[in-house]
Amino acid sequence: MNESEYRIGSIPVLYTDATPPSDAGARYKGLNPRTILLSVGYKKEPDCRTWEVETVFEQEIPIPLDDGVIIRADIFRPADTPMVPAVVHCSHYGKSGTGSQGNSRLLGTAEGQDGHEAIEHIAQLPWCTGKVALAENEQLEDDIAMLQKYPVMNDYWLDKRADISLIQCPAYVLASMSTGLHTVGSLRYDCILHRGGMIFIRNAVADFKKSLDHYLKWEDNEWQLTPRARISIISYSNESTSMKSCIERRSNIVQETIENLPFAEWPIPEVNDITLRLSKDGTLQSSSNLVENGQCSYISDAKAENYDADPEELSFAHTFTNQTGLIGSSNAVLFLSCPDHDDLDIFVILRKIDKNGRVLHHINIPFAELKATGDDGINGIEDPIDLPRLNALQYVGPSGILRASHRQIEAGISKHNFPHHKYTSEGKIQPARLVKLEIGIWAAKLQFEAGEKLMLRIGGHDMRLPEFEPLRGKFTTGNKGTHIVHISDEYQSHLVSPF
C-alpha cells in the first residue's frame, strides 16, 4: 500500500497495485477493440443463458475523460434496432473487457465525475436515444488500510457520503435484509425525492425490465401503478408445514417467507413503535410495572467462533399473545459500564424463538434451488439442517454494533430508529463509569405467531454467522473484561421496535 500524490481535501490517499496483466486472474488477453455479431442462441460459457436476439458486440470501445484518461467499455445492442437507450453497468471486476487507463478512485467525488463524463459520452453515441440508466451492484475497496491510518471522520471519509436527496431520477432499489453483503446502504435510499423512486425487496429481472421500459422507452405498461415498496416477510415457519417438519426433525432451520407484500412507502407508515424494557429476569416487558431492576453482566472478551453457539451472551425475550409483524429498524438503548477498560464494543442481535423454545434460523435461498446450483459447498447435502452455517445461506436475525467511544449521535442524518454516529473523535470512558448507548439495528421483516418470542441478545462479539468460512472466528474487538448492563427506574435499558 503506497501513499499517492492524490489527495481528497487534506488527506493523501493510499493506493495498492492492481492485478498485473501477467497474472492469470487478470484475464488480460491484450487490447483488442472490435465489433462482431452474436447470433441467436450464442452462449459465452456452456452454463450461461443463451442469447435471445441477434446482438452487436462492440468490444473495448474508448471513452475519453476530461483529464485525458481513456477508459474502455463493452457494448451489447440489438442488431435490428438502430436507436436504443443505454443501460450502463460499471464494475471494477467481473467484466470481460480490460485495458482502461488511470487509477481507480472508488466511491467518491472523483469517481462520480468520471461516471458523469462516461454517461454523457455514451448518451451521444450514434445508436443511443440519449436516455441512460445505471444498473449497479457493488464495489470493493481496501478500506482497512485507510481506517487503520485515519480511524475518525475526515475529508476522505466525508467525500464518500453522497447526498442521496439530490437524486432527481427514478430508482429501483433491491434491498436485502437477510445477509450482510448488501444491506444498510440500500435501505438508506428512502430519501430519494423523485416520486418514481422505489424500494423493492426480493424481486425479479422481468420486473426490473418493466421499469426500464417505462422510464427509458416511455412504454405505457402501467408501471406507475406499481406499489412503491414490496416487502417479503420472514416468518421462519409455517404452522401447517415447515414448523411441523422442523419439530419432527428436531431442527431449528426453516425457510418460509410471505413474498411481496405491497406498501405505499418505505419505511412503511402502518407500523407503530413499541418500547420493550429489559428486565433482570431475562424478559422484555412492555409495562414498566413488570420490570425487575438489577444488573446483568457478561465477559466481553470471550472467544467466539460464530456458529450461533458462543458463550457470554445476555438474552432478553418478549412473548407475543397474537400475530405480530416487525417491519423496519429497531433501536437498542442500553446503559452499560465496564470496570476493566476505557471502551466497550457492543454487539446486539434480534432473534426469533418458536413456541417450543427453539432459536430459529431462516434459509435465504430455497433449498431445492440451492442444490440445483451444484456449488461445491452444497453437493451431497440432502437436508437443510446440514447447510454450512454461513450468513449468505442462513439468516439468524438483524444486528447492530457500536463502539462506545463513538457514541455521539449526529442527529441531522440519523434515520428513524437508526441513529447515525459522528465518528469525529474518540470519547474514551473512565473505567466503571456508566454510559448510555443507542445502537441502531438493521431493518428486519419478521412475523411472529401467538406464543412465539422476540429475543434481544447482547454480547462482546459478533453474533451473526460469518459471510464466508475463512472469516469464522476472525472478528476482533477491543474489549477487555466484564460488561455490565444496568436496569433500573433511572437507567431504563430498552428496545424500540416497529410493530
C-alpha positions as CSV (number, residue, x, y, z in Angstrom):
1,M,0.0,0.0,0.0
2,N,1.6,3.3,-1.1
3,E,0.7,6.9,-0.3
4,S,0.0,8.8,-3.6
5,E,0.1,12.4,-4.6
6,Y,-3.7,12.3,-5.0
7,R,-5.4,13.9,-2.1
8,I,-9.0,14.3,-1.0
9,G,-9.1,17.6,0.9
10,S,-6.0,17.4,3.1
11,I,-5.8,13.6,3.1
12,P,-3.3,11.7,0.9
13,V,-5.0,8.6,-0.4
14,L,-3.3,5.2,-0.1
15,Y,-3.1,3.1,-3.3
16,T,-2.3,-0.5,-3.9
17,D,-1.2,-2.0,-7.2
18,A,-3.8,-3.6,-9.5
19,T,-3.5,-7.2,-10.5
20,P,-0.7,-7.2,-13.2
21,P,-1.7,-8.3,-16.7
22,S,0.6,-11.3,-16.4
23,D,-1.5,-12.7,-13.6
24,A,-3.9,-15.4,-14.8
25,G,-6.6,-13.8,-12.6
26,A,-6.4,-10.6,-14.6
27,R,-7.8,-12.4,-17.7
28,Y,-5.9,-9.9,-19.8
29,K,-5.6,-11.0,-23.5
30,G,-4.2,-7.8,-24.9
31,L,-6.2,-4.8,-26.1
32,N,-8.5,-5.9,-28.9
33,P,-11.1,-3.4,-29.9
34,R,-13.5,-5.0,-32.4
35,T,-17.1,-5.3,-33.5
36,I,-18.7,-8.7,-34.0
37,L,-22.2,-10.1,-34.4
38,L,-23.5,-12.6,-31.8
39,S,-26.2,-14.8,-33.2
40,V,-29.4,-16.0,-31.5
41,G,-28.5,-19.0,-29.3
42,Y,-25.0,-17.8,-28.6
43,K,-23.5,-18.8,-25.2
44,K,-20.4,-17.3,-23.6
45,E,-19.9,-20.4,-21.5
46,P,-21.8,-23.7,-21.5
47,D,-23.7,-22.9,-18.3
48,C,-24.6,-19.4,-19.4
49,R,-28.0,-18.3,-20.7
50,T,-28.5,-18.3,-24.5
51,W,-28.6,-15.0,-26.4
52,E,-32.3,-14.3,-27.3
53,V,-31.8,-11.8,-30.1
54,E,-29.1,-11.1,-32.7
55,T,-26.7,-8.7,-31.0
56,V,-23.9,-6.3,-32.0
57,F,-20.9,-6.7,-29.6
58,E,-18.6,-3.7,-29.6
59,Q,-15.6,-4.7,-27.5
60,E,-13.3,-2.3,-25.6
61,I,-14.6,0.9,-27.2
62,P,-12.7,4.0,-25.9
63,I,-14.4,6.5,-23.7
64,P,-12.3,9.7,-23.2
65,L,-12.5,11.5,-19.9
66,D,-11.8,15.2,-19.4
67,D,-8.4,14.6,-17.6
68,G,-7.1,12.7,-20.7
69,V,-7.6,9.2,-19.4
70,I,-9.3,6.7,-21.7
71,I,-11.4,4.0,-20.1
72,R,-12.8,1.0,-22.1
73,A,-16.3,-0.4,-22.3
74,D,-18.0,-3.4,-23.9
75,I,-21.3,-2.6,-25.6
76,F,-24.1,-5.0,-26.4
77,R,-27.0,-3.8,-28.5
78,P,-29.7,-5.4,-30.6
79,A,-28.8,-5.7,-34.3
80,D,-32.3,-5.0,-35.6
81,T,-32.9,-1.7,-33.7
82,P,-31.0,1.4,-34.9
83,M,-31.7,3.5,-31.8
84,V,-31.9,2.2,-28.2
85,P,-31.5,3.6,-24.7
86,A,-28.4,2.5,-22.7
87,V,-28.2,0.6,-19.5
88,V,-24.7,1.2,-18.0
89,H,-23.1,-1.2,-15.6
90,C,-19.9,0.0,-14.0
91,S,-17.7,-2.5,-12.1
92,H,-14.1,-3.0,-11.2
93,Y,-14.3,-6.8,-11.5
94,G,-16.1,-9.4,-13.4
95,K,-16.2,-7.7,-16.8
96,S,-14.9,-9.3,-20.0
97,G,-13.1,-6.2,-21.3
98,T,-9.9,-4.7,-19.9
99,G,-7.5,-2.0,-20.9
100,S,-8.7,1.1,-19.1
101,Q,-6.1,3.7,-18.2
102,G,-5.6,5.6,-15.0
103,N,-6.2,4.8,-11.3
104,S,-9.4,3.5,-9.7
105,R,-10.7,6.1,-7.3
106,L,-13.6,4.4,-5.6
107,L,-16.7,5.7,-4.0
108,G,-16.2,9.5,-4.0
109,T,-16.4,12.7,-5.9
110,A,-13.7,11.8,-8.4
111,E,-15.4,8.5,-9.4
112,G,-18.7,10.4,-9.6
113,Q,-17.2,12.9,-12.0
114,D,-15.7,10.1,-14.2
115,G,-19.0,8.4,-14.2
116,H,-20.8,11.6,-15.3
117,E,-18.4,12.1,-18.2
118,A,-18.8,8.5,-19.3
119,I,-22.6,8.7,-19.2
120,E,-22.6,11.9,-21.2
121,H,-20.3,10.3,-23.8
122,I,-22.5,7.2,-24.1
123,A,-25.6,9.2,-24.4
124,Q,-24.2,10.9,-27.6
125,L,-23.2,7.8,-29.4
126,P,-25.0,7.3,-32.7
127,W,-27.1,4.3,-31.6
128,C,-28.2,5.8,-28.3
129,T,-31.5,7.7,-27.9
130,G,-29.9,9.8,-25.2
131,K,-31.6,8.0,-22.3
132,V,-29.3,6.3,-19.9
133,A,-30.0,4.1,-16.8
134,L,-27.5,2.7,-14.3
135,A,-27.6,-0.9,-13.3
136,E,-25.2,-1.1,-10.3
137,N,-24.2,-3.8,-7.9
138,E,-21.2,-3.2,-5.7
139,Q,-17.5,-2.3,-5.5
140,L,-14.8,-3.5,-3.1
141,E,-12.1,-1.2,-1.8
142,D,-9.3,-1.7,0.7
143,D,-11.0,0.4,3.4
144,I,-9.0,-1.3,6.2
145,A,-5.7,0.4,5.2
146,M,-7.3,3.8,5.3
147,L,-9.2,3.0,8.5
148,Q,-6.1,2.0,10.3
149,K,-4.4,5.3,9.3
150,Y,-7.4,7.5,9.7
151,P,-9.8,6.0,12.2
152,V,-12.1,9.0,12.7
153,M,-14.1,11.2,10.2
154,N,-12.1,13.4,7.9
155,D,-12.2,14.8,4.3
156,Y,-11.6,11.3,2.8
157,W,-14.5,9.7,4.6
158,L,-16.8,12.7,4.1
159,D,-16.2,12.5,0.4
160,K,-17.8,9.1,0.3
161,R,-21.0,10.4,1.9
162,A,-23.3,11.1,-1.1
163,D,-26.2,13.4,-0.7
164,I,-28.9,10.9,-1.8
165,S,-31.6,13.6,-1.6
166,L,-30.1,15.2,-4.7
167,I,-31.1,12.3,-6.9
168,Q,-33.8,13.6,-9.2
169,C,-34.5,10.4,-11.2
170,P,-36.4,7.2,-10.5
171,A,-34.6,4.5,-8.6
172,Y,-35.2,0.7,-8.5
173,V,-33.5,-0.5,-5.3
174,L,-33.1,-4.1,-4.2
175,A,-32.5,-4.1,-0.5
176,S,-31.5,-7.2,1.2
177,M,-32.2,-7.6,4.9
178,S,-31.1,-11.2,5.2
179,T,-27.4,-11.1,4.6
180,G,-24.6,-8.7,5.4
181,L,-23.4,-8.4,1.8
182,H,-25.6,-5.5,0.7
183,T,-27.8,-4.2,3.5
184,V,-27.7,-0.9,5.3
185,G,-26.7,1.3,2.4
186,S,-29.5,0.1,0.2
187,L,-32.1,0.8,2.9
188,R,-31.0,4.4,3.2
189,Y,-32.3,5.2,-0.3
190,D,-35.7,6.1,1.1
191,C,-34.7,9.8,1.0
192,I,-34.7,9.9,-2.8
193,L,-37.1,12.7,-3.7
194,H,-38.3,11.5,-7.1
195,R,-41.7,10.1,-6.7
196,G,-40.8,7.3,-9.1
197,G,-38.1,6.1,-6.8
198,M,-39.0,2.9,-5.1
199,I,-37.6,0.3,-2.7
200,F,-38.1,-3.2,-3.8
201,I,-37.1,-6.3,-1.8
202,R,-36.7,-9.7,-3.4
203,N,-37.9,-9.2,-6.9
204,A,-37.4,-10.4,-10.5
205,V,-35.5,-9.5,-13.6
206,A,-38.7,-9.1,-15.6
207,D,-40.0,-6.6,-13.1
208,F,-36.8,-4.5,-13.4
209,K,-37.1,-4.6,-17.2
210,K,-40.6,-3.3,-16.9
211,S,-39.4,-0.3,-15.0
212,L,-36.7,0.4,-17.6
213,D,-39.2,0.1,-20.4
214,H,-41.4,2.6,-18.7
215,Y,-38.7,5.2,-17.9
216,L,-36.3,4.8,-20.9
217,K,-38.8,3.9,-23.7
218,W,-41.9,5.7,-22.2
219,E,-43.9,2.5,-22.7
220,D,-47.4,2.7,-21.2
221,N,-47.1,-0.5,-19.3
222,E,-48.9,0.7,-16.0
223,W,-45.6,0.7,-14.2
224,Q,-46.8,3.8,-12.4
225,L,-49.4,1.7,-10.6
226,T,-46.7,-0.5,-9.0
227,P,-46.5,-0.1,-5.2
228,R,-43.5,1.9,-4.1
229,A,-42.4,-0.8,-1.7
230,R,-42.9,-4.5,-1.8
231,I,-41.5,-6.5,1.1
232,S,-41.1,-10.2,1.7
233,I,-41.7,-11.1,5.3
234,I,-39.6,-13.9,7.0
235,S,-41.9,-16.0,9.2
236,Y,-39.2,-18.7,9.8
237,S,-42.0,-21.2,9.8
238,N,-45.5,-22.2,8.6
239,E,-47.8,-23.7,11.2
240,S,-49.1,-26.5,8.8
241,T,-45.9,-27.5,7.0
242,S,-42.4,-26.3,7.8
243,M,-42.9,-26.0,11.6
244,K,-44.3,-29.5,11.8
245,S,-41.4,-31.0,9.9
246,C,-39.0,-28.8,11.9
247,I,-40.3,-30.2,15.1
248,E,-40.3,-33.8,13.8
249,R,-36.6,-33.5,12.7
250,R,-35.7,-31.6,15.9
251,S,-34.4,-28.8,13.7
252,N,-34.4,-25.1,14.1
253,I,-33.9,-24.3,10.4
254,V,-36.9,-23.3,8.3
255,Q,-37.5,-21.3,5.1
256,E,-41.0,-19.9,4.9
257,T,-41.5,-16.4,3.6
258,I,-44.5,-14.2,2.7
259,E,-43.5,-12.6,-0.5
260,N,-44.0,-9.1,-2.0
261,L,-46.5,-7.5,0.4
262,P,-47.3,-4.1,-1.1
263,F,-46.9,-0.8,0.8
264,A,-47.2,2.8,-0.2
265,E,-43.9,3.9,1.3
266,W,-40.7,2.8,2.9
267,P,-40.3,3.0,5.9
268,I,-43.9,1.7,5.9
269,P,-46.4,4.1,7.7
270,E,-48.6,1.3,9.1
271,V,-46.3,0.4,11.9
272,N,-46.1,1.8,15.4
273,D,-43.0,1.9,17.7
274,I,-43.3,-0.2,20.8
275,T,-40.8,0.1,23.7
276,L,-39.8,-3.1,25.4
277,R,-37.8,-2.6,28.6
278,L,-35.1,-5.1,29.6
279,S,-35.8,-6.9,32.9
280,K,-33.2,-8.7,35.1
281,D,-35.2,-11.9,34.8
282,G,-34.4,-12.1,31.1
283,T,-37.6,-10.8,29.7
284,L,-38.6,-7.8,27.5
285,Q,-41.5,-6.0,29.1
286,S,-44.0,-3.6,27.6
287,S,-45.1,-2.5,31.1
288,S,-42.6,-0.9,33.5
289,N,-44.5,-2.4,36.4
290,L,-43.3,-5.9,35.3
291,V,-39.6,-4.9,35.1
292,E,-37.2,-6.4,37.6
293,N,-34.4,-4.0,38.3
294,G,-30.8,-5.0,38.7
295,Q,-27.6,-5.7,36.8
296,C,-26.7,-8.3,34.2
297,S,-23.1,-9.0,33.0
298,Y,-21.0,-10.9,30.6
299,I,-17.3,-11.5,29.8
300,S,-16.7,-9.2,26.8
301,D,-13.5,-10.8,25.5
302,A,-14.7,-14.4,25.5
303,K,-13.6,-16.3,22.3
304,A,-16.3,-16.5,19.7
305,E,-16.5,-19.0,16.8
306,N,-19.7,-17.7,15.2
307,Y,-21.6,-21.0,14.9
308,D,-24.5,-19.5,16.9
309,A,-23.4,-21.3,20.0
310,D,-21.0,-18.9,21.6
311,P,-20.8,-18.2,25.4
312,E,-21.1,-15.0,27.3
313,E,-24.3,-13.5,25.7
314,L,-27.2,-11.9,27.5
315,S,-30.7,-12.8,26.3
316,F,-34.0,-10.9,26.9
317,A,-37.2,-12.2,25.3
318,H,-40.8,-10.9,24.8
319,T,-43.7,-13.3,24.2
320,F,-46.4,-12.3,21.7
321,T,-50.1,-13.0,22.5
322,N,-51.3,-12.6,18.9
323,Q,-49.9,-12.5,15.4
324,T,-47.4,-9.6,15.1
325,G,-45.1,-8.3,12.4
326,L,-41.9,-6.4,12.9
327,I,-41.0,-4.4,9.8
328,G,-38.2,-1.8,9.9
329,S,-35.3,-0.8,12.0
330,S,-35.1,-1.2,15.8
331,N,-33.0,0.8,18.3
332,A,-31.4,-0.7,21.4
333,V,-30.9,1.9,24.1
334,L,-28.6,0.4,26.7
335,F,-26.9,1.7,29.9
336,L,-23.6,-0.1,30.4
337,S,-20.3,0.1,32.3
338,C,-17.0,-1.7,32.2
339,P,-14.8,-1.8,35.3
340,D,-11.8,-3.2,33.4
341,H,-11.3,-0.9,30.3
342,D,-11.9,2.6,28.9
343,D,-14.0,1.4,25.9
344,L,-16.7,-1.1,25.0
345,D,-17.6,-2.8,21.7
346,I,-21.2,-3.7,22.0
347,F,-23.0,-6.2,19.7
348,V,-26.8,-6.7,19.7
349,I,-29.0,-9.0,17.6
350,L,-32.7,-9.8,17.4
351,R,-33.7,-13.5,17.2
352,K,-37.0,-15.4,16.8
353,I,-37.9,-18.2,19.2
354,D,-40.7,-20.7,18.3
355,K,-43.3,-22.0,20.7
356,N,-41.1,-24.9,21.7
357,G,-38.2,-22.6,22.7
358,R,-36.0,-23.1,19.6
359,V,-34.0,-20.2,18.4
360,L,-34.6,-20.2,14.7
361,H,-32.6,-19.8,11.5
362,H,-34.0,-18.9,8.1
363,I,-32.7,-20.4,4.8
364,N,-32.1,-17.5,2.5
365,I,-32.3,-19.5,-0.8
366,P,-34.9,-22.2,-1.3
367,F,-33.2,-25.4,-0.6
368,A,-34.2,-27.1,-3.9
369,E,-32.8,-24.1,-5.9
370,L,-29.7,-24.0,-3.8
371,K,-29.0,-27.7,-4.5
372,A,-29.5,-27.1,-8.2
373,T,-26.6,-24.7,-8.4
374,G,-24.2,-27.6,-7.9
375,D,-22.0,-25.5,-5.7
376,D,-19.1,-27.4,-4.1
377,G,-20.2,-26.4,-0.6
378,I,-23.8,-27.8,-1.3
379,N,-23.1,-31.0,-3.1
380,G,-24.1,-34.1,-1.1
381,I,-26.3,-32.2,1.4
382,E,-29.8,-33.7,1.5
383,D,-31.3,-31.9,4.5
384,P,-31.3,-28.1,5.2
385,I,-30.1,-28.8,8.7
386,D,-26.7,-29.7,7.3
387,L,-26.2,-26.5,5.4
388,P,-23.0,-24.6,6.2
389,R,-23.6,-22.0,9.0
390,L,-22.8,-19.0,6.8
391,N,-24.7,-15.8,6.7
392,A,-25.3,-15.9,3.0
393,L,-27.1,-19.2,3.4
394,Q,-28.7,-18.9,6.8
395,Y,-30.2,-15.7,8.3
396,V,-30.3,-15.6,12.1
397,G,-31.6,-12.0,12.6
398,P,-30.9,-8.3,12.3
399,S,-27.9,-7.0,14.2
400,G,-26.2,-3.8,15.4
401,I,-22.7,-2.8,16.5
402,L,-21.4,0.2,18.4
403,R,-18.0,1.2,19.9
404,A,-18.8,3.2,23.0
405,S,-16.1,5.8,22.3
406,H,-18.1,6.7,19.1
407,R,-21.5,7.0,20.8
408,Q,-22.0,10.7,20.0
409,I,-25.0,10.9,17.6
410,E,-25.3,13.1,14.5
411,A,-29.0,13.9,14.5
412,G,-29.1,15.6,11.1
413,I,-28.6,12.4,9.2
414,S,-29.9,9.8,11.6
415,K,-32.8,7.7,10.5
416,H,-35.9,6.7,12.4
417,N,-34.8,4.1,15.0
418,F,-31.3,4.1,13.4
419,P,-29.1,6.7,15.0
420,H,-26.1,7.8,13.0
421,H,-22.9,8.5,15.0
422,K,-20.5,11.3,14.3
423,Y,-17.2,9.4,14.4
424,T,-15.3,12.7,14.6
425,S,-13.4,11.9,17.8
426,E,-12.9,9.1,20.3
427,G,-14.7,9.7,23.6
428,K,-13.0,7.2,25.9
429,I,-14.8,6.2,29.1
430,Q,-13.4,6.1,32.6
431,P,-13.5,2.5,33.8
432,A,-16.7,1.7,35.8
433,R,-18.4,4.9,34.5
434,L,-21.9,4.2,33.3
435,V,-22.7,5.3,29.7
436,K,-25.8,5.4,27.6
437,L,-25.5,3.8,24.2
438,E,-28.0,4.0,21.3
439,I,-27.4,1.1,18.8
440,G,-29.3,1.0,15.5
441,I,-30.3,-2.4,14.4
442,W,-30.6,-3.3,10.7
443,A,-34.1,-3.3,9.3
444,A,-35.9,-6.6,9.5
445,K,-39.2,-8.0,8.3
446,L,-40.2,-10.8,10.8
447,Q,-43.6,-12.4,11.6
448,F,-44.5,-13.8,14.9
449,E,-47.4,-16.0,15.9
450,A,-49.1,-16.1,19.3
451,G,-46.7,-17.9,21.7
452,E,-43.6,-17.1,19.7
453,K,-40.9,-14.8,21.1
454,L,-38.7,-11.9,20.0
455,M,-35.3,-12.2,21.7
456,L,-32.6,-9.4,22.1
457,R,-29.1,-10.7,22.6
458,I,-26.2,-8.6,23.9
459,G,-22.6,-9.6,23.8
460,G,-19.0,-8.5,23.3
461,H,-18.6,-10.3,20.0
462,D,-20.3,-10.5,16.6
463,M,-23.3,-12.8,16.9
464,R,-24.0,-13.2,13.2
465,L,-22.9,-16.1,11.1
466,P,-19.8,-15.3,9.1
467,E,-20.2,-14.4,5.4
468,F,-17.5,-16.8,4.3
469,E,-15.9,-19.7,6.1
470,P,-12.4,-18.2,6.3
471,L,-13.8,-15.4,8.3
472,R,-15.2,-17.6,11.1
473,G,-13.9,-16.6,14.5
474,K,-11.7,-13.9,13.0
475,F,-13.7,-10.8,14.1
476,T,-11.6,-9.0,16.6
477,T,-12.7,-6.3,19.1
478,G,-11.0,-4.0,21.6
479,N,-12.9,-5.5,24.5
480,K,-11.4,-6.3,27.9
481,G,-13.1,-7.8,31.0
482,T,-16.7,-7.6,32.2
483,H,-19.6,-5.5,30.7
484,I,-22.5,-4.7,33.0
485,V,-26.0,-3.8,31.7
486,H,-27.8,-1.6,34.1
487,I,-31.6,-1.9,34.6
488,S,-33.4,0.5,36.9
489,D,-36.1,3.2,37.0
490,E,-33.3,5.7,36.4
491,Y,-31.4,3.7,33.8
492,Q,-34.2,2.2,31.6
493,S,-32.3,-0.1,29.2
494,H,-34.8,-0.8,26.4
495,L,-35.5,-1.8,22.8
496,V,-37.7,0.2,20.4
497,S,-39.1,-1.8,17.5
498,P,-41.7,-1.1,14.8
499,F,-44.8,-3.4,15.0
